[in-house]
Amino acid sequence: MRAKTLAALADPIRLRILDFLGSKRSCVCDLREAVGIAPNLLSYHLSMLREADLIKGTRRGRWIDYQLTGVAPELVAAALPVVLEPPEAA
């Protein structure tokens, strides 16, 4: 699971999506405007984030509203390696 989470986080566009969703639930139309990419690319990136269980979508008529999952913060924290200490100077 760590690798899937890190893979989802490893793209600047997906990080922008997560940043945008971090503060509120948003319609896909708002995400498209905020991220500024073609709809098919946005769909791909949203799919990657859904598969990693970082976001979820709720249908509202023709639109889908996206938000972070309740476990997203824990998944991100668990995916990070242990805190690395810099080597001591010789």
N, C-alpha and C positions, 0 to 999 in steps of 0.2 A: 504493500500500500504506500510506503514511503516513496518508492520510485515513481508511482503514478502521480502522486501529489507533486513531487519535484518536477516531473515532466510537464505537468499542467502549469506550474509556476515559472517555467523556464522560457516563456515567451513574453516579450514586452507588451504585446497587444492584450494577452490574457491578464497580465498584471494591471493594465489600465482598466480593464473590465472589472476586476476585483476591487480596485480602488474606487471606481465609480459606484459599485454596488455596496461598498462598505458603509456608506452613509444612509442608503435608502433602497427600497424596492423600486425597480424601474422597468418600464415598458421597453420592449425590444426597439421600438422606434426612437426612444430617447437614447438607448445604448448606441444605436447606429449613428446618431448625430454626434454623440460624445466621442466615440472612438474613431469615426470617420473612415470606415472601410466598407467595401462592397458587401451587400447583404449575404451573399454566399460565403464569404470569408468570415463574417460575424457569426453565421450559423455554425460553421466549423469550430470556431474558438469556443462558442457557448457549449457545443457538444463535448468538447474536451474537458471543460470545467464541470459539466454535469457528470460525466463519467468518473471524474475524480472526486465526486460528491462534495464539491466546493460551492456549487450553486444549485438552485432548483427553480423550476418554472411553473407558473400557475396560469392556466388559460383564462382569458377574460375576453369573451367574444372572439374577434379575429386576432387579437393580440395576445402575447404571452408576457407576463410580468416576471422578472427575474429578481432573485434575492440570494444572499449568502445562506447556506444551510446552517443549522444550529451547531454542527460539528466542524465547520470550516476552520475556526481559529485553532481548535485542538489538532486537526489534521495538519495544518501548516506548522504548528509548533512541534508536533511529533516527527515531521518529515525532516526537520533541520538536524544536522549532525550535532554531536555534543559540542560544547563550547571549546574551541581550540585555543590553547595558550600559545603565545609567541615563544619561540625558543629563547633560552637565556643567552645573553651575550657571553662569548668565551673570553 
